[in-house]
Amino acid sequence: MAKCSFCSKEIEKGTGKIYVYKTGKILNFCSMKCEKNALKLKRKPIKFKWTKGEK
Ligand SMILES: [Zn+2]
């Protein structure tokens, strides 16, 4: 199962997004929120409480 490249949450099949760089690097995102933060704002996941992935 793929994990979100931003918050490390497991991504359920059929959900989430995959972003592929021209260099071949692949990022998986569980939600628009993560995609936006990672790609547009270039934020570091460690700074955000909601990335902890508490169970
Ligand atoms: Zn995520």
N, CA, C, O and the ligand as a Tripos MOL2 file, in Angstrom:
@<TRIPOS>MOLECULE
protein
  221   219    56     0     0
PROTEIN
NO_CHARGES

@<TRIPOS>ATOM
      1 N           0.8410   -1.2090    0.0000 N.3       1 MET1
      2 CA          0.0000    0.0000    0.0000 C.3       1 MET1
      3 C           0.8720    1.2540    0.0000 C.2       1 MET1
      4 O           1.8580    1.3350    0.7330 O.2       1 MET1
      5 N           0.5110    2.2040   -0.8070 N.am      2 ALA2
      6 CA          1.2930    3.4330   -0.9060 C.3       2 ALA2
      7 C           1.0760    4.3080    0.3200 C.2       2 ALA2
      8 O           0.0140    4.3050    0.9420 O.2       2 ALA2
      9 N           2.1080    5.0440    0.6350 N.am      3 LYS3
     10 CA          1.9920    5.9810    1.7470 C.3       3 LYS3
     11 C           2.1360    7.4010    1.2450 C.2       3 LYS3
     12 O           2.8730    7.6770    0.2990 O.2       3 LYS3
     13 N           1.4230    8.2870    1.8930 N.am      4 CYS4
     14 CA          1.4900    9.6950    1.5160 C.3       4 CYS4
     15 C           2.9160   10.2180    1.7330 C.2       4 CYS4
     16 O           3.5050   10.0360    2.7990 O.2       4 CYS4
     17 N           3.4480   10.8660    0.7060 N.am      5 SER5
     18 CA          4.8090   11.3880    0.7920 C.3       5 SER5
     19 C           4.9110   12.5610    1.7530 C.2       5 SER5
     20 O           6.0030   12.9400    2.1770 O.2       5 SER5
     21 N           3.7840   13.1180    2.0840 N.am      6 PHE6
     22 CA          3.8120   14.2880    2.9700 C.3       6 PHE6
     23 C           3.5060   13.9390    4.4230 C.2       6 PHE6
     24 O           4.2660   14.3120    5.3170 O.2       6 PHE6
     25 N           2.4190   13.2390    4.6700 N.am      7 CYS7
     26 CA          2.0250   12.9680    6.0540 C.3       7 CYS7
     27 C           2.2530   11.5100    6.4660 C.2       7 CYS7
     28 O           2.0130   11.1440    7.6170 O.2       7 CYS7
     29 N           2.7170   10.6780    5.5230 N.am      8 SER8
     30 CA          3.0280    9.2680    5.8130 C.3       8 SER8
     31 C           1.8130    8.3960    6.1210 C.2       8 SER8
     32 O           1.9530    7.2540    6.5590 O.2       8 SER8
     33 N           0.6470    8.9320    5.8940 N.am      9 LYS9
     34 CA         -0.5610    8.1670    6.1140 C.3       9 LYS9
     35 C          -0.7300    7.1690    4.9680 C.2       9 LYS9
     36 O          -0.3830    7.4710    3.8260 O.2       9 LYS9
     37 N          -1.2560    5.9990    5.2670 N.am     10 GLU10
     38 CA         -1.4600    5.0320    4.2060 C.3      10 GLU10
     39 C          -2.5980    5.4660    3.3010 C.2      10 GLU10
     40 O          -3.6400    5.9340    3.7590 O.2      10 GLU10
     41 N          -2.3770    5.3010    2.0300 N.am     11 ILE11
     42 CA         -3.3810    5.7220    1.0570 C.3      11 ILE11
     43 C          -4.1950    4.5220    0.6010 C.2      11 ILE11
     44 O          -3.6440    3.5270    0.1300 O.2      11 ILE11
     45 N          -5.4910    4.6230    0.7440 N.am     12 GLU12
     46 CA         -6.3560    3.5260    0.3290 C.3      12 GLU12
     47 C          -6.4090    3.4470   -1.1820 C.2      12 GLU12
     48 O          -6.3130    4.4550   -1.8830 O.2      12 GLU12
     49 N          -6.5620    2.2350   -1.6640 N.am     13 LYS13
     50 CA         -6.6390    2.0240   -3.1030 C.3      13 LYS13
     51 C          -7.7790    2.8300   -3.6950 C.2      13 LYS13
     52 O          -8.8890    2.8360   -3.1640 O.2      13 LYS13
     53 N          -7.5020    3.5020   -4.7860 N.am     14 GLY14
     54 CA         -8.5480    4.2600   -5.4450 C.3      14 GLY14
     55 C          -8.6680    5.6910   -4.9520 C.2      14 GLY14
     56 O          -9.4460    6.4830   -5.4850 O.2      14 GLY14
     57 N          -7.8860    6.0130   -3.9270 N.am     15 THR15
     58 CA         -7.9210    7.3820   -3.4270 C.3      15 THR15
     59 C          -6.5310    7.9930   -3.5350 C.2      15 THR15
     60 O          -5.5580    7.3100   -3.8550 O.2      15 THR15
     61 N          -6.4590    9.2630   -3.2670 N.am     16 GLY16
     62 CA         -5.1680    9.9240   -3.2930 C.3      16 GLY16
     63 C          -4.6940   10.2650   -4.6910 C.2      16 GLY16
     64 O          -5.3610    9.9740   -5.6830 O.2      16 GLY16
     65 N          -3.5440   10.8800   -4.7470 N.am     17 LYS17
     66 CA         -3.0050   11.3040   -6.0330 C.3      17 LYS17
     67 C          -1.5370   10.9330   -6.1310 C.2      17 LYS17
     68 O          -0.8220   10.8310   -5.1340 O.2      17 LYS17
     69 N          -1.1190   10.7370   -7.3670 N.am     18 ILE18
     70 CA          0.2950   10.4610   -7.5950 C.3      18 ILE18
     71 C           0.8800   11.5970   -8.4240 C.2      18 ILE18
     72 O           0.3290   11.9920   -9.4510 O.2      18 ILE18
     73 N           1.9960   12.1050   -7.9560 N.am     19 TYR19
     74 CA          2.6690   13.1700   -8.6840 C.3      19 TYR19
     75 C           4.0230   12.6640   -9.1580 C.2      19 TYR19
     76 O           4.8410   12.1990   -8.3640 O.2      19 TYR19
     77 N           4.2450   12.7610  -10.4660 N.am     20 VAL20
     78 CA          5.5080   12.2710  -11.0220 C.3      20 VAL20
     79 C           6.3330   13.4290  -11.5630 C.2      20 VAL20
     80 O           5.8760   14.1960  -12.4110 O.2      20 VAL20
     81 N           7.5380   13.5390  -11.0660 N.am     21 TYR21
     82 CA          8.4420   14.5720  -11.5530 C.3      21 TYR21
     83 C           9.0370   14.1650  -12.8890 C.2      21 TYR21
     84 O           9.0430   12.9840  -13.2340 O.2      21 TYR21
     85 N           9.5280   15.1170  -13.6270 N.am     22 LYS22
     86 CA         10.1860   14.8280  -14.9000 C.3      22 LYS22
     87 C          11.4160   13.9580  -14.6810 C.2      22 LYS22
     88 O          11.8440   13.2250  -15.5730 O.2      22 LYS22
     89 N          11.9700   14.0510  -13.4910 N.am     23 THR23
     90 CA         13.1730   13.2840  -13.1780 C.3      23 THR23
     91 C          12.8500   11.8220  -12.8760 C.2      23 THR23
     92 O          13.7510   10.9920  -12.7600 O.2      23 THR23
     93 N          11.5540   11.5140  -12.7480 N.am     24 GLY24
     94 CA         11.1670   10.1530  -12.4630 C.3      24 GLY24
     95 C          10.8240    9.9180  -11.0070 C.2      24 GLY24
     96 O          10.3510    8.8440  -10.6380 O.2      24 GLY24
     97 N          11.0610   10.9150  -10.1880 N.am     25 LYS25
     98 CA         10.7310   10.8050   -8.7730 C.3      25 LYS25
     99 C           9.2110   10.8240   -8.6150 C.2      25 LYS25
    100 O           8.5140   11.6220   -9.2420 O.2      25 LYS25
    101 N           8.7220    9.9380   -7.7710 N.am     26 ILE26
    102 CA          7.2770    9.8520   -7.6060 C.3      26 ILE26
    103 C           6.8580   10.1970   -6.1820 C.2      26 ILE26
    104 O           7.4520    9.7360   -5.2070 O.2      26 ILE26
    105 N           5.8330   11.0090   -6.0910 N.am     27 LEU27
    106 CA          5.2890   11.3550   -4.7780 C.3      27 LEU27
    107 C           3.8360   10.9050   -4.7210 C.2      27 LEU27
    108 O           3.0900   11.0650   -5.6870 O.2      27 LEU27
    109 N           3.4460   10.3490   -3.5980 N.am     28 ASN28
    110 CA          2.0520    9.9540   -3.3970 C.3      28 ASN28
    111 C           1.4120   10.8890   -2.3890 C.2      28 ASN28
    112 O           2.0160   11.2480   -1.3780 O.2      28 ASN28
    113 N           0.1910   11.2720   -2.6770 N.am     29 PHE29
    114 CA         -0.5120   12.1340   -1.7400 C.3      29 PHE29
    115 C          -1.8770   11.5700   -1.3950 C.2      29 PHE29
    116 O          -2.6020   11.0930   -2.2680 O.2      29 PHE29
    117 N          -2.2240   11.6290   -0.1040 N.am     30 CYS30
    118 CA         -3.5020   11.0860    0.3330 C.3      30 CYS30
    119 C          -4.6280   12.0820    0.0880 C.2      30 CYS30
    120 O          -5.7960   11.7020    0.0020 O.2      30 CYS30
    121 N          -4.2710   13.3530   -0.0240 N.am     31 SER31
    122 CA         -5.3090   14.3610   -0.2080 C.3      31 SER31
    123 C          -4.7640   15.6090   -0.8830 C.2      31 SER31
    124 O          -3.5530   15.7930   -1.0130 O.2      31 SER31
    125 N          -5.6710   16.4430   -1.3000 N.am     32 MET32
    126 CA         -5.3010   17.7180   -1.9100 C.3      32 MET32
    127 C          -4.4860   18.5580   -0.9430 C.2      32 MET32
    128 O          -3.5760   19.2920   -1.3280 O.2      32 MET32
    129 N          -4.8440   18.4260    0.3210 N.am     33 LYS33
    130 CA         -4.1790   19.1860    1.3770 C.3      33 LYS33
    131 C          -2.6760   18.8920    1.3740 C.2      33 LYS33
    132 O          -1.8470   19.8010    1.4290 O.2      33 LYS33
    133 N          -2.3570   17.6330    1.3100 N.am     34 CYS34
    134 CA         -0.9550   17.2370    1.3200 C.3      34 CYS34
    135 C          -0.2680   17.6270    0.0200 C.2      34 CYS34
    136 O           0.8760   18.0810    0.0230 O.2      34 CYS34
    137 N          -0.9610   17.4510   -1.0680 N.am     35 GLU35
    138 CA         -0.3890   17.7970   -2.3590 C.3      35 GLU35
    139 C          -0.0730   19.2880   -2.4120 C.2      35 GLU35
    140 O           1.0090   19.6980   -2.8340 O.2      35 GLU35
    141 N          -1.0160   20.0650   -1.9850 N.am     36 LYS36
    142 CA         -0.8660   21.5080   -1.9930 C.3      36 LYS36
    143 C           0.3090   21.9500   -1.1250 C.2      36 LYS36
    144 O           1.1400   22.7590   -1.5370 O.2      36 LYS36
    145 N           0.3530   21.4120    0.0550 N.am     37 ASN37
    146 CA          1.4120   21.7940    0.9880 C.3      37 ASN37
    147 C           2.7890   21.3900    0.4810 C.2      37 ASN37
    148 O           3.7460   22.1560    0.5860 O.2      37 ASN37
    149 N           2.8810   20.2110   -0.0580 N.am     38 ALA38
    150 CA          4.1680   19.6940   -0.4980 C.3      38 ALA38
    151 C           4.6560   20.3650   -1.7790 C.2      38 ALA38
    152 O           5.8300   20.7170   -1.8930 O.2      38 ALA38
    153 N           3.7600   20.5370   -2.7310 N.am     39 LEU39
    154 CA          4.1730   21.0420   -4.0300 C.3      39 LEU39
    155 C           4.1620   22.5560   -4.1530 C.2      39 LEU39
    156 O           5.1010   23.1510   -4.6810 O.2      39 LEU39
    157 N           3.1110   23.1670   -3.6710 N.am     40 LYS40
    158 CA          2.9880   24.6090   -3.8610 C.3      40 LYS40
    159 C           3.6330   25.4170   -2.7570 C.2      40 LYS40
    160 O           4.2700   26.4400   -3.0090 O.2      40 LYS40
    161 N           3.4670   24.9550   -1.5420 N.am     41 LEU41
    162 CA          4.0010   25.7310   -0.4250 C.3      41 LEU41
    163 C           5.3740   25.2470    0.0160 C.2      41 LEU41
    164 O           6.0900   25.9200    0.7580 O.2      41 LEU41
    165 N           5.7230   24.0360   -0.4760 N.am     42 LYS42
    166 CA          7.0280   23.4690   -0.1540 C.3      42 LYS42
    167 C           7.3080   23.4360    1.3470 C.2      42 LYS42
    168 O           8.3980   23.7680    1.8110 O.2      42 LYS42
    169 N           6.3010   23.0300    2.0690 N.am     43 ARG43
    170 CA          6.4390   22.9680    3.5190 C.3      43 ARG43
    171 C           7.0840   21.6670    3.9460 C.2      43 ARG43
    172 O           7.0490   20.6650    3.2320 O.2      43 ARG43
    173 N           7.6680   21.7070    5.1180 N.am     44 LYS44
    174 CA          8.2740   20.5010    5.6690 C.3      44 LYS44
    175 C           7.2430   19.8330    6.5750 C.2      44 LYS44
    176 O           6.7470   20.4600    7.5120 O.2      44 LYS44
    177 N           6.9210   18.5950    6.3130 N.am     45 PRO45
    178 CA          5.8940   17.8640    7.0730 C.3      45 PRO45
    179 C           6.0810   17.9270    8.5800 C.2      45 PRO45
    180 O           5.1020   17.9830    9.3250 O.2      45 PRO45
    181 N           7.2980   17.9200    9.0240 N.am     46 ILE46
    182 CA          7.5810   17.8480   10.4530 C.3      46 ILE46
    183 C           7.0310   19.0370   11.2350 C.2      46 ILE46
    184 O           6.8580   18.9600   12.4520 O.2      46 ILE46
    185 N           6.7620   20.1220   10.5440 N.am     47 LYS47
    186 CA          6.2780   21.3240   11.2160 C.3      47 LYS47
    187 C           4.7870   21.2890   11.5530 C.2      47 LYS47
    188 O           4.2870   22.1230   12.3090 O.2      47 LYS47
    189 N           4.0890   20.3090   10.9800 N.am     48 PHE48
    190 CA          2.6540   20.3240   11.1400 C.3      48 PHE48
    191 C           2.1040   19.1900   11.9940 C.2      48 PHE48
    192 O           2.4490   18.0240   11.8000 O.2      48 PHE48
    193 N           1.2670   19.5410   12.9180 N.am     49 LYS49
    194 CA          0.7040   18.5530   13.8400 C.3      49 LYS49
    195 C          -0.1410   17.5130   13.1240 C.2      49 LYS49
    196 O          -0.1620   16.3500   13.5260 O.2      49 LYS49
    197 N          -0.8360   17.9160   12.0720 N.am     50 TRP50
    198 CA         -1.7290   16.9800   11.4130 C.3      50 TRP50
    199 C          -1.0030   15.9540   10.5510 C.2      50 TRP50
    200 O          -1.6450   15.1300    9.9000 O.2      50 TRP50
    201 N           0.3100   15.9930   10.5390 N.am     51 THR51
    202 CA          1.0430   15.0040    9.7590 C.3      51 THR51
    203 C           1.5320   13.8320   10.6080 C.2      51 THR51
    204 O           2.1690   12.9050   10.1070 O.2      51 THR51
    205 N           1.2250   13.8910   11.8790 N.am     52 LYS52
    206 CA          1.7150   12.8500   12.7720 C.3      52 LYS52
    207 C           1.1230   11.4710   12.5100 C.2      52 LYS52
    208 O           1.7580   10.4570   12.7980 O.2      52 LYS52
    209 N          -0.0750   11.4310   11.9720 N.am     53 GLY53
    210 CA         -0.6940   10.1560   11.6460 C.3      53 GLY53
    211 C          -1.0270    9.3140   12.8650 C.2      53 GLY53
    212 O          -0.7270    8.1210   12.9130 O.2      53 GLY53
    213 N          -1.6360    9.9340   13.8250 N.am     54 GLU54
    214 CA         -1.9960    9.2080   15.0540 C.3      54 GLU54
    215 C          -3.0730    8.1650   14.7830 C.2      54 GLU54
    216 O          -3.9740    8.3770   13.9710 O.2      54 GLU54
    217 N          -2.9650    7.0450   15.4720 N.am     55 LYS55
    218 CA         -3.9280    5.9840   15.2260 C.3      55 LYS55
    219 C          -4.9790    5.9080   16.3430 C.2      55 LYS55
    220 O          -5.8720    5.0620   16.2940 O.2      55 LYS55
    221 ZN         -1.1550   12.9810    3.3410 Zn       56 ZN56
@<TRIPOS>BOND
     1     1     2 1
     2     2     3 1
     3     3     4 2
     4     3     5 am
     5     5     6 1
     6     6     7 1
     7     7     8 2
     8     7     9 am
     9     9    10 1
    10    10    11 1
    11    11    12 2
    12    11    13 am
    13    13    14 1
    14    14    15 1
    15    15    16 2
    16    15    17 am
    17    17    18 1
    18    18    19 1
    19    19    20 2
    20    19    21 am
    21    21    22 1
    22    22    23 1
    23    23    24 2
    24    23    25 am
    25    25    26 1
    26    26    27 1
    27    27    28 2
    28    27    29 am
    29    29    30 1
    30    30    31 1
    31    31    32 2
    32    31    33 am
    33    33    34 1
    34    34    35 1
    35    35    36 2
    36    35    37 am
    37    37    38 1
    38    38    39 1
    39    39    40 2
    40    39    41 am
    41    41    42 1
    42    42    43 1
    43    43    44 2
    44    43    45 am
    45    45    46 1
    46    46    47 1
    47    47    48 2
    48    47    49 am
    49    49    50 1
    50    50    51 1
    51    51    52 2
    52    51    53 am
    53    53    54 1
    54    54    55 1
    55    55    56 2
    56    55    57 am
    57    57    58 1
    58    58    59 1
    59    59    60 2
    60    59    61 am
    61    61    62 1
    62    62    63 1
    63    63    64 2
    64    63    65 am
    65    65    66 1
    66    66    67 1
    67    67    68 2
    68    67    69 am
    69    69    70 1
    70    70    71 1
    71    71    72 2
    72    71    73 am
    73    73    74 1
    74    74    75 1
    75    75    76 2
    76    75    77 am
    77    77    78 1
    78    78    79 1
    79    79    80 2
    80    79    81 am
    81    81    82 1
    82    82    83 1
    83    83    84 2
    84    83    85 am
    85    85    86 1
    86    86    87 1
    87    87    88 2
    88    87    89 am
    89    89    90 1
    90    90    91 1
    91    91    92 2
    92    91    93 am
    93    93    94 1
    94    94    95 1
    95    95    96 2
    96    95    97 am
    97    97    98 1
    98    98    99 1
    99    99   100 2
   100    99   101 am
   101   101   102 1
   102   102   103 1
   103   103   104 2
   104   103   105 am
   105   105   106 1
   106   106   107 1
   107   107   108 2
   108   107   109 am
   109   109   110 1
   110   110   111 1
   111   111   112 2
   112   111   113 am
   113   113   114 1
   114   114   115 1
   115   115   116 2
   116   115   117 am
   117   117   118 1
   118   118   119 1
   119   119   120 2
   120   119   121 am
   121   121   122 1
   122   122   123 1
   123   123   124 2
   124   123   125 am
   125   125   126 1
   126   126   127 1
   127   127   128 2
   128   127   129 am
   129   129   130 1
   130   130   131 1
   131   131   132 2
   132   131   133 am
   133   133   134 1
   134   134   135 1
   135   135   136 2
   136   135   137 am
   137   137   138 1
   138   138   139 1
   139   139   140 2
   140   139   141 am
   141   141   142 1
   142   142   143 1
   143   143   144 2
   144   143   145 am
   145   145   146 1
   146   146   147 1
   147   147   148 2
   148   147   149 am
   149   149   150 1
   150   150   151 1
   151   151   152 2
   152   151   153 am
   153   153   154 1
   154   154   155 1
   155   155   156 2
   156   155   157 am
   157   157   158 1
   158   158   159 1
   159   159   160 2
   160   159   161 am
   161   161   162 1
   162   162   163 1
   163   163   164 2
   164   163   165 am
   165   165   166 1
   166   166   167 1
   167   167   168 2
   168   167   169 am
   169   169   170 1
   170   170   171 1
   171   171   172 2
   172   171   173 am
   173   173   174 1
   174   174   175 1
   175   175   176 2
   176   175   177 am
   177   177   178 1
   178   178   179 1
   179   179   180 2
   180   179   181 am
   181   181   182 1
   182   182   183 1
   183   183   184 2
   184   183   185 am
   185   185   186 1
   186   186   187 1
   187   187   188 2
   188   187   189 am
   189   189   190 1
   190   190   191 1
   191   191   192 2
   192   191   193 am
   193   193   194 1
   194   194   195 1
   195   195   196 2
   196   195   197 am
   197   197   198 1
   198   198   199 1
   199   199   200 2
   200   199   201 am
   201   201   202 1
   202   202   203 1
   203   203   204 2
   204   203   205 am
   205   205   206 1
   206   206   207 1
   207   207   208 2
   208   207   209 am
   209   209   210 1
   210   210   211 1
   211   211   212 2
   212   211   213 am
   213   213   214 1
   214   214   215 1
   215   215   216 2
   216   215   217 am
   217   217   218 1
   218   218   219 1
   219   219   220 2
@<TRIPOS>SUBSTRUCTURE
     1 MET1         2 RESIDUE 1 A MET
     2 ALA2         6 RESIDUE 1 A ALA
     3 LYS3        10 RESIDUE 1 A LYS
     4 CYS4        14 RESIDUE 1 A CYS
     5 SER5        18 RESIDUE 1 A SER
     6 PHE6        22 RESIDUE 1 A PHE
     7 CYS7        26 RESIDUE 1 A CYS
     8 SER8        30 RESIDUE 1 A SER
     9 LYS9        34 RESIDUE 1 A LYS
    10 GLU10       38 RESIDUE 1 A GLU
    11 ILE11       42 RESIDUE 1 A ILE
    12 GLU12       46 RESIDUE 1 A GLU
    13 LYS13       50 RESIDUE 1 A LYS
    14 GLY14       54 RESIDUE 1 A GLY
    15 THR15       58 RESIDUE 1 A THR
    16 GLY16       62 RESIDUE 1 A GLY
    17 LYS17       66 RESIDUE 1 A LYS
    18 ILE18       70 RESIDUE 1 A ILE
    19 TYR19       74 RESIDUE 1 A TYR
    20 VAL20       78 RESIDUE 1 A VAL
    21 TYR21       82 RESIDUE 1 A TYR
    22 LYS22       86 RESIDUE 1 A LYS
    23 THR23       90 RESIDUE 1 A THR
    24 GLY24       94 RESIDUE 1 A GLY
    25 LYS25       98 RESIDUE 1 A LYS
    26 ILE26      102 RESIDUE 1 A ILE
    27 LEU27      106 RESIDUE 1 A LEU
    28 ASN28      110 RESIDUE 1 A ASN
    29 PHE29      114 RESIDUE 1 A PHE
    30 CYS30      118 RESIDUE 1 A CYS
    31 SER31      122 RESIDUE 1 A SER
    32 MET32      126 RESIDUE 1 A MET
    33 LYS33      130 RESIDUE 1 A LYS
    34 CYS34      134 RESIDUE 1 A CYS
    35 GLU35      138 RESIDUE 1 A GLU
    36 LYS36      142 RESIDUE 1 A LYS
    37 ASN37      146 RESIDUE 1 A ASN
    38 ALA38      150 RESIDUE 1 A ALA
    39 LEU39      154 RESIDUE 1 A LEU
    40 LYS40      158 RESIDUE 1 A LYS
    41 LEU41      162 RESIDUE 1 A LEU
    42 LYS42      166 RESIDUE 1 A LYS
    43 ARG43      170 RESIDUE 1 A ARG
    44 LYS44      174 RESIDUE 1 A LYS
    45 PRO45      178 RESIDUE 1 A PRO
    46 ILE46      182 RESIDUE 1 A ILE
    47 LYS47      186 RESIDUE 1 A LYS
    48 PHE48      190 RESIDUE 1 A PHE
    49 LYS49      194 RESIDUE 1 A LYS
    50 TRP50      198 RESIDUE 1 A TRP
    51 THR51      202 RESIDUE 1 A THR
    52 LYS52      206 RESIDUE 1 A LYS
    53 GLY53      210 RESIDUE 1 A GLY
    54 GLU54      214 RESIDUE 1 A GLU
    55 LYS55      218 RESIDUE 1 A LYS
    56 ZN56       221 GROUP 0 **** ****
